[in-house]
Amino acid sequence: MAFEKITEQDSNHNDLEKKSITELVRGMQHEDEIAVAAVAEVSSEIESLIDQVVTAFQKGGRLFYVGAGTSGRLGVLDASECPPTFGTPPSQVVGLIAGGSKALTNSVEEAEDSTTQGWEDLMKHQVNSKDVVVGIAASGTTPYVVHALKNCQENNILTGAICCNHDAPLSHYADYPIEVIVGPEFLTGSSRLKAGTAQKLILNRITTCSMISIGRVRGNKMVDMQLNNQKLHQRACRMVVDQTGLSWKEAEKLLTQYRSVRQAVAAHQATLS
């Protein structure tokens, strides 16, 4: 069977310019619900990939996301939020996008067509067999991503993939492929919509579940988050108060000293033993 890009099929919604705002919003809501349901359909595949990421972390390995355009930006976003959320070093989860940092805010569309740059970008980080590399591409055909994974497999580096088409070329180079089939976009071919939503949901699961599994969360709290602003400092104080029974003032004093909820709580508990 010939490879078919469902992501490029015509929208099921016609004459968009003739619709009211209410009709447009409701139409997009319907399509977003399809994306959420599609992610649920690939839960077992997501779980299998997460198992591999957790194992890699436990052995000192890293997680790399490789993507272009919207997919690349989503990967970089997810990676960049790990240090402030979970207190991880920036090198533990790395997002790479075709075109580099410029492509985060400006379109660098031709960059995705390179068959060599994805691997070169990974090599700058000395990617190795302890790591996991996840390619993200709605179409599953982006050369920058496909060839990055191909080179990874040739170098004994475990690979995963997130795409939105059946039997996509990207999946052929993924040890753990996730094909989340969301169907045609509300706006034909605009994969920043449903495809992007589905990819973001999957990325949320990969890093959050992995970080919980390696002990970066206690209860349901981000005990290793970085205290970089007043909001986070206030949240940290509430955590310390809740976990220790200390006054707000005492909790603030511990946080000022240790700059970490986990360490502040541990220091208090040490005084009780």
MOVENCOR-V67363 format. One record per backbone hydrogen bond with DSSP energy under -1.0 kcal/mol. NH is the residue of the N-H (numbers start at 1). CO is the residue of the C=O. E is the energy in kcal/mol with one decimal. If there is no record, write none. Layout:
# MOVENCOR-V67363
nh->NH co->CO e->E
nh->NH co->CO e->E
This chain:
# MOVENCOR-V67363
nh->6 co->4 e->-1.2
nh->8 co->5 e->-1.4
nh->9 co->6 e->-1.5
nh->18 co->15 e->-1.8
nh->19 co->16 e->-1.6
nh->24 co->20 e->-2.4
nh->25 co->21 e->-2.9
nh->26 co->22 e->-2.4
nh->27 co->23 e->-2.2
nh->28 co->24 e->-2.4
nh->29 co->25 e->-2.3
nh->30 co->26 e->-2.1
nh->31 co->27 e->-1.8
nh->32 co->28 e->-2.5
nh->33 co->29 e->-1.9
nh->34 co->30 e->-1.3
nh->35 co->31 e->-1.7
nh->36 co->32 e->-2.1
nh->37 co->33 e->-2.1
nh->38 co->34 e->-2.3
nh->39 co->35 e->-1.9
nh->40 co->36 e->-1.7
nh->41 co->37 e->-1.3
nh->42 co->39 e->-1.2
nh->43 co->40 e->-1.3
nh->46 co->42 e->-2.2
nh->47 co->43 e->-2.7
nh->48 co->44 e->-2.0
nh->49 co->45 e->-1.9
nh->50 co->46 e->-2.5
nh->51 co->47 e->-2.2
nh->52 co->48 e->-1.3
nh->53 co->49 e->-2.1
nh->54 co->50 e->-2.8
nh->55 co->51 e->-2.1
nh->56 co->52 e->-2.3
nh->57 co->53 e->-2.7
nh->58 co->54 e->-2.5
nh->59 co->55 e->-1.1
nh->60 co->57 e->-1.8
nh->61 co->56 e->-3.5
nh->63 co->92 e->-2.7
nh->64 co->132 e->-2.9
nh->65 co->94 e->-2.9
nh->66 co->134 e->-2.4
nh->67 co->96 e->-2.1
nh->72 co->68 e->-1.1
nh->73 co->69 e->-2.5
nh->74 co->70 e->-2.4
nh->75 co->71 e->-1.9
nh->76 co->72 e->-2.5
nh->77 co->73 e->-2.6
nh->78 co->74 e->-2.5
nh->79 co->75 e->-2.3
nh->80 co->76 e->-2.8
nh->81 co->77 e->-1.2
nh->82 co->79 e->-1.3
nh->85 co->81 e->-1.6
nh->86 co->82 e->-3.2
nh->87 co->83 e->-1.8
nh->92 co->89 e->-2.2
nh->94 co->63 e->-2.8
nh->96 co->65 e->-2.9
nh->98 co->67 e->-2.0
nh->100 co->97 e->-2.3
nh->103 co->100 e->-1.6
nh->104 co->101 e->-1.6
nh->105 co->102 e->-1.1
nh->106 co->102 e->-1.6
nh->111 co->108 e->-1.6
nh->112 co->109 e->-1.3
nh->113 co->110 e->-1.5
nh->114 co->111 e->-1.3
nh->120 co->116 e->-2.0
nh->121 co->117 e->-2.8
nh->122 co->118 e->-1.8
nh->123 co->119 e->-2.4
nh->124 co->120 e->-1.3
nh->125 co->122 e->-1.3
nh->126 co->123 e->-1.8
nh->127 co->122 e->-1.4
nh->131 co->128 e->-2.2
nh->132 co->62 e->-2.6
nh->133 co->158 e->-2.4
nh->134 co->64 e->-3.4
nh->135 co->160 e->-2.7
nh->136 co->66 e->-2.9
nh->137 co->162 e->-2.4
nh->144 co->112 e->-2.5
nh->146 co->142 e->-3.1
nh->147 co->143 e->-2.5
nh->149 co->145 e->-2.2
nh->150 co->146 e->-2.1
nh->151 co->147 e->-2.2
nh->152 co->148 e->-1.8
nh->153 co->149 e->-2.5
nh->154 co->150 e->-1.8
nh->155 co->152 e->-1.0
nh->156 co->153 e->-1.4
nh->157 co->152 e->-2.5
nh->160 co->133 e->-2.4
nh->161 co->176 e->-1.6
nh->162 co->135 e->-2.5
nh->163 co->178 e->-2.4
nh->164 co->138 e->-2.4
nh->170 co->140 e->-2.3
nh->173 co->170 e->-1.4
nh->174 co->171 e->-1.6
nh->176 co->159 e->-1.5
nh->178 co->161 e->-2.2
nh->180 co->163 e->-2.6
nh->182 co->180 e->-1.0
nh->190 co->187 e->-2.8
nh->191 co->189 e->-1.7
nh->193 co->190 e->-1.8
nh->196 co->191 e->-1.1
nh->197 co->193 e->-2.6
nh->198 co->194 e->-2.8
nh->199 co->195 e->-2.6
nh->200 co->196 e->-2.5
nh->201 co->197 e->-2.2
nh->202 co->198 e->-2.0
nh->203 co->199 e->-2.7
nh->204 co->200 e->-2.5
nh->205 co->201 e->-1.7
nh->206 co->202 e->-2.5
nh->207 co->203 e->-2.1
nh->208 co->204 e->-2.0
nh->209 co->205 e->-2.2
nh->210 co->206 e->-1.6
nh->211 co->207 e->-2.7
nh->212 co->208 e->-2.3
nh->213 co->209 e->-2.1
nh->214 co->210 e->-1.5
nh->215 co->212 e->-1.5
nh->216 co->211 e->-2.9
nh->218 co->221 e->-1.9
nh->221 co->218 e->-2.5
nh->223 co->221 e->-1.7
nh->225 co->222 e->-1.6
nh->226 co->84 e->-1.9
nh->228 co->226 e->-1.6
nh->233 co->229 e->-2.2
nh->234 co->230 e->-2.6
nh->235 co->231 e->-2.2
nh->236 co->232 e->-2.4
nh->237 co->233 e->-2.2
nh->238 co->234 e->-2.0
nh->239 co->235 e->-1.9
nh->240 co->236 e->-2.5
nh->241 co->237 e->-2.7
nh->242 co->238 e->-2.6
nh->243 co->239 e->-2.5
nh->244 co->240 e->-1.8
nh->245 co->241 e->-2.6
nh->251 co->247 e->-2.4
nh->252 co->248 e->-2.5
nh->253 co->249 e->-1.9
nh->254 co->250 e->-2.0
nh->255 co->251 e->-2.4
nh->256 co->252 e->-2.4
nh->257 co->253 e->-1.5
nh->258 co->254 e->-2.8
nh->259 co->255 e->-2.6
nh->262 co->223 e->-1.8
nh->264 co->260 e->-2.4
nh->265 co->261 e->-2.6
nh->266 co->262 e->-2.4
nh->267 co->263 e->-2.4
nh->268 co->264 e->-2.0
nh->269 co->265 e->-2.6
nh->270 co->266 e->-2.0
nh->271 co->267 e->-1.1
